[in-house]
Amino acid sequence: MSGAQFADGFEEALVGIGTAFDTDIAVYDFGRCVDVLVQRDGMDYEEAVEYMEYNVTGSFVGDNTPVFIRWSIEEYEQL
């Protein structure tokens, strides 16, 4: 198995490690990542969501790029 890539600064939002095709992938809670940005960096909610979508989930760092989950379709639709 190959090593997972981790998202720096989002340790509190790490849910676990997933595996797909012998590749380890770090799995994060998107909402908790947003909370980290709000609390740690002083962003408002909308800024944090935009930052996540553009700078974090919009980045590809190779085969082990982390996955960011939203727990419900309602949460996804609110964004």
N, C-alpha and C positions, 0 to 999 in steps of 0.2 A: 504494500500500500504506500502511496505517496503522501507526504505531509501536507496538512491543511495550511492555508494562508489565513492569518488572523487580521481582523480590522483593529488597528491601533486605537486605543482609547475607549473601546466599547466592551471591555471585559465584563462589565455588569450585565450586558445584554446578551452574552453568549448563552445559548440554550443547550448546545451540545455539538457533537460531530456526526455528520451524516456520511454515508459511503455510497458512491455510485461508480460502478465499473472499476473497482479497485482503487478509487481515488477518494481520499478523505477530504471532506468539505466542512468548514466551520459554519454553523447555523446560528443566526442571530435573530432576536425579536426586533422587528422594525420599530414598533412603538416604544420599546425600551431604549433603543438607540436615539430616537427623537427626544425622549425624556433626558437622556444624558446630555444632549446638546443644549436643551433648555436650562437644565440645572447647572451644568459645568461651564458652559460658554455664554449663558445669559441670552440665548436666542429666544424669540417668541416662537410659538408653535408652528406658524406658517413658514418662518425662516428655517426652522429646523427640518421640516418636511422637505422643503425645496433643497436644502443643503444635502440631505440624505439622498434624494432622488438624483441630483446632478453629480455630486462629488463621491458618493459612496456606492449606491446601487448601480449607478451609471458607469462605474469603472470596472474594467476587466483586467485582472492581474494573473491570468493564466488558467490552466486547467483546474486549479484549486481555488478559484475565486469564491469567496464566501457567499452564502445564501442568506437573504433577509426575508423572514416570513411575516405575514400579516395573518392573525389568527382567525379572522372571519371575513366574509365577503362584505359585511357592513363596514368594518374597519377600512377595508380596501376602498370601498366606494366613497368614504368620507374624505379621502385624500384628493 
